[in-house]
Amino acid sequence: MERTLISSLAEHIEKEVVIKGWIDVARDQGKVIFFDLRDRTGVVQGVVFGKPEILETAKTGRVGCVVSVTGKVHKRPDKMRNDKVQNGDIELEITNLEIINTALPMPFAEDAELNLDTLLDYRPLTLRRERERAIFKIQAEILVAYRNYLNSQGFTEFQAPKLVGGDAEGGAEVFRVKYFKGVEASLATSPQLYKQIMAGVFERVYAVGPTFRAEKSATTRHLSEISMLDLEMAFIKDHTDVITLVTSLMREIVEHINDTCAKELTLLGQPLALAPQTFPVMTLREAQALIKKETGVDKTQEPDLEPEDERFLCDYANKHLHSDFVFVTHFPTSKRPFYTHIDPACPEFTRSFDLLFRGLEMCSGGQRVHKYEELVERIKSKGLDPDKFQFYLQAFKYGIPPHGGIGLGLERLTAKFCGVTNVKEATLFPRDINRIDTFTSQEQSETADL
């Protein structure tokens, strides 16, 4: 008999089926044993009774066991229905149970409140929990919506290299790679230079993939390996064209998550994101003036926003502007990378922006420099050597249109949709200064004691 997926069981009332999956819950009541059985499509309750030989096998089943179950699908009596859960109106009478693979007792209870270390040390197991499955279902659907929307807008996906010869940001916090003869290489901190090159090929491009930051910190918002969603678009007027597209993109993602992950949002206790037709937009100085007016704290000369500023602006936007998103534009020229376009009306500031969502910066973006001579001068102004960027600069010698784009952090966006406070909880297998699957700091301290 062919396997039936659990989501399809309601189509097989009073018929015999075979399902395959895992035991999520096992309740042994002596002569009756109840199981919650799970496959990739959902969960159903199965019951074993009145068959001594099957009961003996069922008593050996525990949480995590991989099973093949034969049974008959029954409608539950009205008084036993539970319309709040999947398949709450049916039950599987188990007529045969095969344990395909056994499982040791789990080292924690399914519904236990786990601290971050336990959650990550047992990652292969904790990812099976309903809460974690909900988080990464939402993450998967973010990617679906991101790709679908950009494809519909004429974008072409490309694969950016992860080994680079020059850091796009010109920073020191990179992972050095000692492999290439006579060349200093590193893991890419951004696909920025390559997506600008590709804007001269396809006009509109996007990339999805890991980037790497060797930051000497382990905060709730930073990782050493980040999944980035990058896009670049040519023939723009200025940064406002990018803001318009990103607004539509985020609205599409919100709508898609609301449509496909309502159950997961409910499980996580998260409200639908507020995403109006247009998002609030304010310059950095306007944002700082608002902070001063509302809180009395004067930050009007600061070159950037602090985390508490981001939280304040998002709280304000939510309460007064009915939006969970807010754009902040025009960051100082001194604080933005060399490829960021300077606002000719106010050369101290750039045509750049950050998008904040529920208290956290989601992405940075803006218009890029597209003229070769200006780009070379900007590279020099940052204390960098243009000769190290000759491969990148080729594209600008031979014509690049005005363009701009963003880099969006997938884990941060997931964390805010899901309401988790640490970005590591929204990362399948997080890497930071203390962790590659298990704690490296413990190994380092043991080595130091030798």
Secondary structure, DSSP 4 states (H G I P E B T S, - for coil): --B--GGGGGGGBTSEEEEEEEEEEEEE-SSEEEEEEEETTEEEEEEEES-HHHHHHHTT--TT-EEEEEEEEEEPPGGG--TTSTTTTEEEEEEEEEEEE--PPPSS-TT----HHHHHHTHHHHTTSHHHHHHHHHHHHHHHHHHHHHHHTT-EE----SEESS-TT--S---EE--STT--EEE-S-SHHHHHHHHHHHSEEEEEEEEE---S---TT--SEEEEEEEEEES-SSHHHHHHHHHHHHHHHHHHHHHH-HHHHHHHT-PPP---SS--EEEHHHHHHHHHHHH----TT-SS--HHHHHHHHHHHHHHSS-SEEEEE--BGGGS-TTBPB-TT-TTBBSEEEEEETTEEEEEEEEB---HHHHHHHHHHTT--GGGGHHHHHHHHT---SEEEEEEEHHHHHHHHHT-SSGGGGSSS-EETTEESSBHHHHHHHHHT-
